[in-house]
Amino acid sequence: MANYTYLTQEGYDRIKAELDELKTTGRQEAARAIAEARAQGDLSENAEYDAAKDAQGLLELKINDLETVLSNARIIDESQLDDSKVAILSNVTIKNLKTGKEMTYKLVSESEADPKLMKISVSSPIGQGLLGKVRGDVAKVTTPAGQMEFEVIDISVG
C-alpha cells in the first residue's frame, strides 16, 4: 500500500519544478562531467571519472525519490479543511506548559517541513502529538529532549 504524501498546491509545484530542473540541467551537467573525466584517459585510475559516475548515481536517486513523492501525492485544498481539530495544514498555536511560551506551527507533510518557517511535519513527535486535538486539549509529547506538554490555544486554516 502506498504511503500518501499530502501536499499543498504550492508544495507540489515546488517539488515538480525541482524534479524538472534535475531531469534537464542536472542530467546535462552530470553527462558533461563524465565526458570531461573520460577524456582524461585511463578510466581504471581516473578518480574524476569515478566521482562523476557517483554524482550521477546520486542525481538519479534524487530524481527517483522526487518522482515517488509526486506519484503518491495528494493535493489538499486548504479551503475545505475543518478548523475545529488539528489536522494536516492546520496552523496551531500551542503553549508549552513548562515554560509558558506560545508558538504557532503549521503542520505539513515531511517534504514541506521547514522549522525555520515554523512548518513541522505531521510525522514528527510534536506533529503526531497534536493531530486530532481540539482547542483547550493538552498534548503530551515524547521528544528527544524528554516529555513535554503543550496546550492547544488556537487552530486555524489557511
C-alpha positions in Angstrom: 0.0 0.0 0.0 1.3 3.4 -1.0 2.1 6.0 1.7 0.4 9.1 0.5 2.2 12.4 0.8 -0.3 15.2 1.4 0.9 18.5 -0.2 -0.4 22.0 -0.7 -0.5 23.0 -4.4 2.5 25.3 -3.6 4.5 22.3 -2.2 3.5 20.1 -5.2 4.6 22.8 -7.7 7.9 23.4 -5.9 8.8 19.6 -6.0 7.7 19.4 -9.6 9.9 22.3 -10.5 12.9 20.8 -8.7 12.3 17.5 -10.5 12.1 19.2 -13.9 15.4 21.0 -13.1 17.2 17.8 -12.1 16.0 16.0 -15.2 17.2 18.6 -17.6 20.0 20.7 -16.3 21.2 18.2 -13.6 21.4 15.3 -16.1 23.2 17.5 -18.7 25.8 18.6 -16.1 26.3 15.1 -14.9 26.8 13.9 -18.5 29.3 16.7 -19.2 31.3 15.9 -16.1 31.5 12.2 -17.1 32.6 13.2 -20.6 35.3 15.5 -19.3 36.6 12.9 -17.0 36.6 10.2 -19.7 38.6 12.5 -21.9 41.4 12.5 -19.3 42.5 9.0 -20.2 42.7 5.6 -18.4 39.3 5.0 -16.7 40.7 2.4 -14.3 42.8 5.0 -12.4 40.6 8.1 -13.0 39.3 9.4 -9.7 37.4 12.2 -11.5 35.5 9.7 -13.6 34.6 7.7 -10.5 33.4 10.8 -8.7 31.4 11.9 -11.8 29.7 8.5 -12.0 28.9 8.5 -8.3 27.4 12.0 -8.6 25.3 10.8 -11.5 24.1 7.9 -9.4 23.1 10.2 -6.5 21.3 12.5 -9.0 19.3 9.6 -10.4 18.4 8.5 -6.9 17.2 12.0 -6.0 15.1 12.1 -9.2 13.6 8.7 -8.4 12.8 9.9 -4.8 11.0 13.0 -6.1 9.1 11.0 -8.7 7.9 8.7 -5.9 6.8 11.6 -3.8 4.8 13.1 -6.7 3.3 9.8 -7.7 1.9 9.3 -4.2 1.0 13.0 -3.7 -2.5 14.1 -2.7 -3.1 17.8 -3.0 -5.1 19.2 -0.2 -7.4 22.3 -0.7 -6.9 24.3 2.4 -10.3 26.0 2.0 -12.0 22.6 2.5 -10.3 21.9 5.9 -12.1 21.9 9.2 -10.5 24.1 11.9 -12.2 22.5 14.9 -9.4 20.0 15.4 -5.7 19.8 14.4 -5.1 18.1 11.1 -2.6 18.4 8.3 -2.2 22.0 7.1 -3.6 23.4 10.3 -2.0 26.4 11.9 -1.8 25.5 15.6 -0.9 27.9 18.4 0.4 25.9 21.3 1.6 26.9 24.8 4.4 25.0 26.4 3.1 24.3 29.9 6.6 24.1 31.4 7.9 27.4 30.0 4.7 29.3 29.3 6.0 30.1 25.8 3.5 30.3 23.0 4.3 29.4 19.4 2.4 28.8 16.2 3.2 26.0 13.8 1.8 24.8 10.5 1.5 21.0 10.3 2.7 19.9 6.8 4.0 16.7 5.1 7.6 15.6 5.6 8.6 17.0 2.2 7.3 20.5 3.1 8.6 20.7 6.7 10.9 23.6 7.4 11.4 24.5 11.1 12.8 27.9 10.2 9.4 28.8 8.6 7.6 27.2 11.6 6.4 24.3 9.4 6.6 21.0 11.2 5.9 17.5 9.8 2.8 15.7 10.9 5.0 12.6 11.4 7.3 14.5 13.8 6.8 13.7 17.6 5.1 17.1 18.1 3.1 16.8 14.9 1.8 13.4 15.9 1.0 14.5 19.4 -1.1 17.4 18.1 -3.1 15.6 15.5 -6.8 15.3 16.4 -6.6 17.7 19.3 -9.1 20.5 19.8 -8.8 23.9 21.5 -8.0 23.5 25.2 -6.6 19.9 24.9 -3.2 19.2 26.3 -0.9 17.1 24.1 1.7 15.1 25.9 4.6 14.6 23.5 7.7 12.5 23.9 10.6 14.3 22.2 14.3 13.6 22.1 14.5 16.3 24.8 12.1 14.4 27.0 8.4 14.5 27.9 6.7 17.8 27.0 3.2 19.1 27.4 1.5 21.6 25.1 -1.9 23.2 25.4 -3.7 23.8 22.1 -4.6 27.5 22.2 -5.9 28.1 18.7 -6.4 26.2 15.4 -6.8 27.9 12.1 -6.6 27.0 8.4 -5.0 29.0 5.6 
